[in-house]
Amino acid sequence: MAIKFQYNKTALGDLDKQLKVRRRALPTIKSKESALRMEVKRAKNIAGEFRTQLDELSARHEYMVAMWGEFDPELVRIDDVRLTEGKVAGVRVPVLEGVDFSEKEYDLFSSPAWTADGVELVKKIGTLMVESEVYMRRSELLDRARKKTTQKVNLYEKVQIPGYEEAILKIKRFLEDEENLSKSSQKIVKQRHEAQERRVAV
């Protein structure tokens, strides 16, 4: 990134301020990136754990597959997924407060004996699926924020900081050259003046 600047002390001061701001911010941004990376991994792991529990629950009740044909799917359904918002490493993420189910009444005598257990199983499966989805969404949001933070780290580290350093160096060299030229020209003027005074004195 080419940084636009002028060859003067004001521009030098402005660039120096910008460089200091970025140098001070860089460690904070890097630690945020690191925290986000860990949180993404954590959210993915938790989502994976819920999926594993879901698979284990399904495997444990596989023997009931034939019976599910008798189960009325209208008996239980998700009414509400209660979510709030939390912050993880400065990123807003969904936080699951609970899953509300509604149950339709059924006749205990005409329904299969395992219906009550089936309702509880459906609730467990539904809750695990929702929990897994919430953590997957969390990991997506955190990962998006991490990518943006990584881009900012790279921008500061690889583009802006070196760009400001280079611009400052160019201005300093220019000002030094200008000062040296000024001193040299003053010396020449002084020498000419002294030579002229000597000629006048002779």
C-alpha positions as CSV (number, residue, x, y, z in Angstrom):
1,M,0.0,0.0,0.0
2,A,1.5,3.3,-1.1
3,I,1.2,5.8,1.7
4,K,0.6,9.4,0.4
5,F,2.7,12.0,2.2
6,Q,4.6,15.3,1.8
7,Y,8.2,15.9,2.5
8,N,7.9,18.1,5.6
9,K,8.0,17.9,9.4
10,T,4.2,18.1,9.7
11,A,3.8,15.0,7.5
12,L,6.6,13.3,9.5
13,G,4.8,13.9,12.8
14,D,1.4,12.7,11.4
15,L,3.0,9.5,10.0
16,D,4.8,8.9,13.3
17,K,1.5,9.2,15.2
18,Q,-0.2,6.7,12.8
19,L,2.7,4.3,13.1
20,K,2.6,4.4,17.0
21,V,-1.2,3.8,16.9
22,R,-0.8,0.7,14.8
23,R,2.2,-0.6,16.8
24,R,0.2,-0.2,20.0
25,A,-2.9,-1.8,18.6
26,L,-1.2,-4.8,17.0
27,P,-0.6,-6.9,20.2
28,T,-4.2,-6.4,21.2
29,I,-5.5,-7.4,17.8
30,K,-3.2,-10.5,17.8
31,S,-4.4,-11.6,21.2
32,K,-8.1,-11.1,20.0
33,E,-7.3,-13.3,16.9
34,S,-5.8,-16.0,19.2
35,A,-8.8,-15.9,21.5
36,L,-11.2,-16.1,18.6
37,R,-9.3,-19.1,17.2
38,M,-9.6,-20.9,20.5
39,E,-13.3,-20.0,20.8
40,V,-14.0,-21.3,17.3
41,K,-12.4,-24.6,18.1
42,R,-14.2,-24.8,21.4
43,A,-17.6,-24.1,19.8
44,K,-17.0,-26.7,17.0
45,N,-16.0,-29.3,19.7
46,I,-19.1,-28.6,21.7
47,A,-21.3,-28.9,18.6
48,G,-19.5,-32.2,17.8
49,E,-20.1,-33.5,21.3
50,F,-23.9,-32.8,20.9
51,R,-23.8,-34.6,17.5
52,T,-22.0,-37.5,19.2
53,Q,-24.6,-37.6,22.0
54,L,-27.3,-37.5,19.3
55,D,-25.7,-40.5,17.4
56,E,-25.3,-42.4,20.7
57,L,-28.9,-41.8,21.6
58,S,-30.1,-42.9,18.2
59,A,-27.9,-46.0,18.4
60,R,-29.2,-46.9,21.9
61,H,-32.8,-46.8,20.7
62,E,-32.3,-48.4,17.2
63,Y,-34.2,-51.4,18.4
64,M,-37.3,-49.2,18.6
65,V,-37.3,-48.3,14.9
66,A,-40.1,-50.6,14.0
67,M,-42.2,-49.2,16.8
68,W,-41.9,-45.6,15.6
69,G,-44.4,-46.4,13.0
70,E,-47.0,-46.5,15.8
71,F,-45.8,-43.2,17.3
72,D,-47.9,-40.2,16.6
73,P,-45.5,-37.4,15.4
74,E,-48.1,-34.8,16.5
75,L,-47.7,-35.7,20.2
76,V,-44.7,-33.5,20.7
77,R,-43.2,-30.5,18.9
78,I,-40.9,-27.6,19.5
79,D,-42.8,-24.6,20.4
80,D,-40.0,-22.1,21.0
81,V,-36.2,-22.0,21.0
82,R,-35.3,-19.4,23.6
83,L,-32.1,-17.6,22.6
84,T,-30.3,-14.6,24.1
85,E,-27.2,-12.9,23.0
86,G,-23.8,-13.1,24.6
87,K,-20.4,-11.8,23.8
88,V,-17.3,-14.0,23.2
89,A,-14.1,-12.2,22.6
90,G,-16.1,-9.1,21.6
91,V,-18.3,-11.0,19.1
92,R,-22.1,-11.3,19.6
93,V,-23.1,-14.9,19.6
94,P,-26.4,-16.8,20.3
95,V,-26.8,-18.3,23.8
96,L,-29.4,-21.1,24.2
97,E,-31.6,-20.5,27.2
98,G,-33.9,-23.4,26.6
99,V,-36.1,-25.3,24.2
100,D,-39.9,-25.3,24.9
101,F,-42.0,-28.2,23.7
102,S,-45.7,-28.6,23.5
103,E,-47.3,-32.0,24.1
104,K,-50.6,-33.2,22.8
105,E,-52.6,-35.2,25.3
106,Y,-53.0,-38.9,24.5
107,D,-55.0,-41.7,25.8
108,L,-52.9,-43.8,28.2
109,F,-55.0,-46.9,27.6
110,S,-55.1,-46.9,23.8
111,S,-51.6,-45.7,23.2
112,P,-48.6,-48.0,23.2
113,A,-47.0,-48.5,26.7
114,W,-43.7,-46.8,25.6
115,T,-45.4,-43.6,24.3
116,A,-44.3,-41.6,27.4
117,D,-40.7,-42.7,26.9
118,G,-41.0,-41.9,23.2
119,V,-42.1,-38.4,24.0
120,E,-39.1,-37.9,26.3
121,L,-36.8,-39.3,23.7
122,V,-38.1,-37.0,21.0
123,K,-37.6,-34.1,23.4
124,K,-34.0,-35.2,24.1
125,I,-33.3,-35.6,20.4
126,G,-34.8,-32.2,19.6
127,T,-32.9,-30.4,22.4
128,L,-29.6,-32.0,21.3
129,M,-30.2,-31.0,17.6
130,V,-31.0,-27.4,18.6
131,E,-27.9,-27.2,20.9
132,S,-25.7,-28.5,18.1
133,E,-27.1,-26.0,15.7
134,V,-26.6,-23.1,18.1
135,Y,-23.0,-24.0,18.6
136,M,-22.4,-24.5,14.9
137,R,-23.9,-21.0,14.3
138,R,-21.7,-19.7,17.1
139,S,-18.6,-21.2,15.5
140,E,-19.5,-19.6,12.1
141,L,-19.9,-16.2,13.6
142,L,-16.7,-16.5,15.6
143,D,-14.8,-17.8,12.6
144,R,-16.0,-14.9,10.4
145,A,-14.8,-12.5,13.1
146,R,-11.5,-14.3,13.3
147,K,-10.9,-14.0,9.6
148,K,-11.6,-10.3,9.7
149,T,-9.2,-10.0,12.6
150,T,-6.5,-12.0,10.8
151,Q,-6.9,-9.7,7.8
152,K,-6.4,-6.7,10.1
153,V,-3.3,-8.2,11.7
154,N,-1.9,-8.9,8.2
155,L,-2.8,-5.4,7.0
156,Y,-1.0,-3.8,10.0
157,E,1.9,-6.2,10.1
158,K,2.7,-6.7,6.4
159,V,1.4,-3.5,4.8
160,Q,0.7,-0.5,6.9
161,I,3.5,-0.6,9.6
162,P,6.3,-1.3,6.9
163,G,4.7,1.4,4.7
164,Y,4.7,4.0,7.4
165,E,8.3,3.1,8.4
166,E,9.4,3.5,4.8
167,A,7.6,6.8,4.4
168,I,9.1,8.1,7.7
169,L,12.6,7.1,6.5
170,K,12.2,8.8,3.2
171,I,11.0,12.0,4.8
172,K,13.9,12.0,7.3
173,R,16.5,11.4,4.6
174,F,14.9,14.2,2.5
175,L,14.9,16.6,5.5
176,E,18.6,15.6,6.3
177,D,19.6,16.2,2.7
178,E,17.8,19.5,2.7
179,E,19.5,20.5,5.9
180,N,22.9,19.5,4.5
181,L,22.3,21.4,1.3
182,S,21.3,24.4,3.4
183,K,24.4,24.2,5.5
184,S,26.6,23.7,2.4
185,S,25.0,26.7,0.6
186,Q,25.5,28.9,3.8
187,K,29.1,27.8,3.9
188,I,29.6,28.7,0.3
189,V,27.9,32.1,0.8
190,K,30.1,32.7,3.9
191,Q,33.3,31.8,2.0
192,R,32.3,34.1,-0.9
193,H,31.5,36.9,1.5
194,E,34.9,36.4,3.3
195,A,36.8,36.3,0.0
196,Q,35.0,39.5,-1.1
197,E,35.9,41.2,2.2
198,R,39.6,40.1,1.7
199,R,39.6,41.6,-1.8
200,V,38.1,44.8,-0.6
201,A,40.6,45.0,2.3
202,V,43.5,44.6,-0.2
